[in-house]
Amino acid sequence: MAVAPYVIAPGRLPDRIAAGAAEADVLAGVLGPSPELARLLLARYDGAARAAERVEAAAV
């Protein structure tokens, strides 16, 4: 069995995942810093901000 936690940084959550996956054959590490992930997060934030602006404008 392989476990791939989808978390960005080390800390309590990935530690708990690792403890729960003690029987796994393979345990992937955290995603860590990457330009691709940063671009994705910024794009999603910008999209959510634009959507919020549209909702606010429609409510006026």
C-alpha positions as CSV (number, residue, x, y, z in Angstrom):
1,M,0.0,0.0,0.0
2,A,1.2,3.5,-0.8
3,V,0.1,6.7,1.1
4,A,0.6,10.1,-0.5
5,P,-0.5,12.9,1.9
6,Y,-1.6,16.0,0.1
7,V,-0.1,18.5,2.5
8,I,2.2,21.4,1.8
9,A,4.5,21.6,4.8
10,P,5.8,19.4,7.6
11,G,4.0,19.6,10.9
12,R,1.3,17.9,13.0
13,L,-1.0,16.8,10.2
14,P,1.7,15.0,8.2
15,D,3.1,13.5,11.4
16,R,-0.4,12.1,12.2
17,I,-0.8,10.8,8.6
18,A,2.6,9.0,8.9
19,A,1.7,7.5,12.2
20,G,-1.6,6.2,10.7
21,A,0.2,4.8,7.7
22,A,2.8,2.9,9.7
23,E,1.9,-0.3,7.8
24,A,2.2,1.3,4.4
25,D,4.9,0.0,2.0
26,V,5.6,3.5,0.7
27,L,4.9,6.9,2.4
28,A,5.4,10.0,0.3
29,G,6.7,13.2,1.9
30,V,5.0,16.5,2.0
31,L,4.8,18.5,-1.2
32,G,7.1,21.3,0.0
33,P,7.9,24.5,-1.8
34,S,7.5,24.6,-5.5
35,P,6.9,27.3,-8.0
36,E,4.2,25.3,-9.7
37,L,2.3,24.9,-6.5
38,A,2.7,28.6,-5.7
39,R,1.3,29.6,-9.1
40,L,-1.7,27.2,-8.7
41,L,-2.5,28.6,-5.2
42,L,-2.3,32.2,-6.5
43,A,-4.4,31.5,-9.5
44,R,-7.1,29.9,-7.3
45,Y,-7.0,32.8,-4.9
46,D,-7.3,35.3,-7.7
47,G,-10.3,33.3,-9.1
48,A,-12.0,33.2,-5.8
49,A,-11.4,37.0,-5.3
50,R,-12.9,37.8,-8.7
51,A,-15.9,35.6,-8.0
52,A,-16.5,37.3,-4.6
53,E,-16.3,40.7,-6.4
54,R,-19.0,39.5,-8.9
55,V,-21.3,38.3,-6.2
56,E,-20.8,41.6,-4.3
57,A,-21.5,43.7,-7.4
58,A,-24.6,41.6,-8.2
59,A,-26.0,42.3,-4.7
60,V,-25.9,46.0,-5.2
